[in-house]
Amino acid sequence: MITAVNRFSHVLALAASLLSTTVLAGSANAQDEGLVVYNAQHESLGREWIDAFTKETGIKVTMRQGGDMQFANQIIQEGDASPADVFLTENSPAMTLVDGAGLFAPVEKETLDQVPEQYRPADGMWTGIAARSTVFAYDKTKLSEDKLPKSLLDLADPAWKGRWGASPAGADFQAIVAALLQLKGEDATKAWLKGLKDNATPYKGNSVAMKAVNSGEVEGAVIYHYYWFGDQSKTGENSKNVGMHYFKNQDPGAFISISGGGVLKSTQHMKEAQAFLKFVTSKAGQAVLKNGSSYEYAVGKDAPSNDKLVPLADLNAPKVEASTLDSKKVVELMTAAGLI
Amino acid sequence: MMGSGNCLSKTVAFLFQRMKASALLQDNRFFVAGNEAPVAPKRARMLLPRRRMPHAPVMLLATVIAIFSLVPLGFIGWITYDVGWETVKTLVFRARVGELLINTVLLESITIPLSIALAVTLAWLTERTDIPCARLWAWLAIAPLAVPAFVHSYAWVSLIPGMRGLESGVFVSVLAYYPFLYLPVAAALRRLDPAIEDAAASLGLDPWRVFFRTVLPQLRFAICGGSLLIALHLLSEYGLFVMIRFDTFATAIVDQFQSSYNSPASNMLGGVLVACCLFLLGLEVLLRGNERYARVGSGSPRPADRRRLGWFLGPAILLPVLLAVLTLGVPLLTLGRWLYLGGSEIWRIEVGSAFLQTMALALAGGVLATIAAAPMAWLSVRAPGRFQRLLEACHYYVGSLPGVVVALALVTITVRIVLPLYQTFATLLVAYVMLFLPRAMVGLRASIAQAPVELERAAMGLGRTPGQAVRQITMRLAAPGAAASIALTALGITNELTATLMLSPNGVDTLATKFWSLTSEIDYVSAAPYAVMMVVLSLPLTLTLYTQSKRTAGQ
């Protein structure tokens, strides 16, 4: 029994010391987190930017990973007490939400000058940092060019029942719906969402949806372009049967979504936060998009995108005002449609 | 004679049953049998000094902890009240909630009977037949618990990418969770008094009838308890069902959370989920009934004879072999394959730091939960009463809530009311304590019950103060149980996903959250090391649990 007690007290002592180190480390972290970035971009891309920035400036950055809308709503609830200094998203509706709540500080002029006007909101409260194009990823073994949908709206047609998929709970898809809402209005969007509910298979995540196309579960899926390029650059295992259909013709399905970056008004590190955003939109930051593994479009002035991508200018995207995409309404409509 | 495997399963089963019994405010006559030290008989009490432990401070502590446990439930009530009936109506009474309810009912009503059939058959084979290597099969039947449920589904989805929907959900759930039924059923089978079966046989019943009329009814408590545990797990499981694409309330709440943070919509889904939990708890009370099966009179039952399988041996041995392949072979194979494909470069430095962080969190959470459970565990053994049972129920119910519901409540409360605690280790640890309080209770309670109150009194008679007596006698004797509690809780924390995702401080990555973010980018190769490390971390915990439970059993 003595040994039992001894051993137990050892365990207890070990656990207690671990506990104190955890808590101490925690509070130490709180003082020395450096810049806090709420990153709703892909974890790997956020990491590449941060590492490059830290290497160049020596400024420590702590990244918190989450989703676009989750963070946007979170920042609004946190208000002035938000631990975040910088907010990066995959799409712009979340930026609009935070901007609407008046929580962004104006982006420095030099940063804005690095990004062409069409890739940032007119008010200059945040800026585009990358872009992505909507595509219809389809099963090449089942669909030929002539059988592809002409418009995103066609997919609501009963003819497409059970044949396509999407990741409706994700920010990417909700951005597409927001664009649709702006381009075609509430009634058309409602009708399309109803068609989506009836026809489409819901997946968790765009990569999973693409994987389903590849394995022949569905004939196509509405996703963004770079999932395919990313997979092709690795093993190609999840996209070997998948073809990419760009809707073009200014169709809602040709929507180019702008990833956003903004600095929180409440930050205690205004200088460093602005420097980070400036870095992300600079030549060096945009080069991460050209050379890295993300395959998103670069949006900086004279910043080339990855050579493998169809150039942005050729995509014939519809004109969408990124700063007015209404994410709240989209979540409301999607909740009402039973999609989330 | 007790085999090592037997011993562990017996203890754990006892723990589970105890948990269930106390959780439901039921009396515990059934369990008094050998493990409980009854309150000192009247005569002894007269001989000992009248000095008694003061209960009030302990009661106060237990009450404070009980009130804390009520926070998530109170929170949902408050949100419901706050948004008003009209909003509640539109958010709860909609088609989506109906779909999720149907999914849940189907999942539960198919998975549970299948698991019962499987567990009872397997338990009978390993406990009551002459199947070769019975102890090995018993161990292999428990082993899947060391593999997190979402790693099970990861393994299956890697093997068969098309797996999805209800059938797959049921299949993987049964494989991942059936040990929760196997454990108590096997333990109960071992404890049964074979005299009843002999009597039935002597009255002319054939072996099948003997089994269905005398053995099965006696397994009712074990089956109900295990089923409840699985049913609650199915409600709160997130990763498993996301991976094979089957929507449940837990997955829908996380979807809502990601679309709108802590909106009324996600909280209302949480409310419905809580209602489902309470319904299951009630259902179990109804089904369990309160008959008791026990020996009257002196003596103790002899061990039951093992039935000869004869020609049936061949087909019978297929079952445990097949199960071992499905529950252990497939995860090992998949992990092995991804590890092989990934080579050495997937073992990045982050794997190590996630491992250390997870270990620290798991142990810290385990210790805290055990400390938090101590007042109630002590009270329920030393000073049972009506009010104490109510307090105990508060301790237990919170463990039946899904992590996602507890996390939602804590997110909102910290961001709105106690901001300094927002996104801190403190909040995360509070969530762990709440979620795993029942686990901590069970180990502690059982071992406090084994520390005779007479020793405490004797110590006081020899001049120790009540505090000293408890410290020097009871706490020492209960130490192995406390270690088991810590291990059980730490195991839970190692595999916890949703609460960690939602509450963790900036920059914290546990094995589970890293695994999760990698698998959701379908980077199965890079995720493999994290899964392996989760299993690696679970092993010593399981071992601690095992050795401590052996001591608890007095060996």
Interface residues (C-beta under 8 A of the other chain):
Chain A: M1 A4 V5 R7 F8 S9 V11 L12 L14 A15 A16 L18 L19 T21 T22 V23 G26 N29 A30 E33 V36 H42 E43 S44 T62 M63 R64 Q65 G66 G67 M69 Q70 F71 A72 N73 Q74 Q77 E78 A81 P83 A169 G170 A171 Q174 P202 Y203 K204 G205 S207 V208 K211 S215 E217 N238 V331 M334 T335 A336 G338 L339 I340
Chain B: L91 R94 A95 R96 E99 P161 G162 R164 V242 R245 D247 T251 A252 D255 Q256 F257 Q258 S259 S260 Y261 N262 S263 A265 Q357 M359 A360 L361 L363 A364 G366 V367 L368 T412 V415 R416 L419 Y422 Q423 T424 F425 A426 R476 L477 A479 P480 A482 A483 I486 P505 N506 G507 S517 S520 E521 I522 T544 R551
